[in-house]
């Protein structure tokens, strides 16, 4: 990157809904998981909308979705992968550089 070029923002994370998902998951301790319904409630998203955005994040390797059973009830667990955490850190760093370059800090 030269002094005059602006950093690129990761398009997978940059979409508003996926950014909200990533921020929520990054707030968990490394390796911790959250249930799909709890994430849905936290973000106030419909199940279909959340599923669509999780699929894009999963396809990029940023989240891991695990299906399990708890007391014979199916449970979907979501966590940020190491790759996802690194991508989020890179995204926030690029965002800071972009703001600094435009005087928005």
Number of C-alpha atoms within 10 A of each C-alpha: 7 6 6 7 9 15 17 12 15 15 10 16 23 15 11 11 17 19 18 15 22 23 15 16 23 19 10 13 10 13 12 14 18 17 16 20 16 11 19 18 12 12 14 10 15 11 13 10 11 19 14 13 19 22 15 15 21 18 12 13 15 23 23 18 18 13 10 12 9 8 7 7 7 10 15 15 18 21 26 30 20 15 13 22 19 13 18 21 13 14 20 14 14 17 18 15 17 18 14 11 15 10 8 9 9
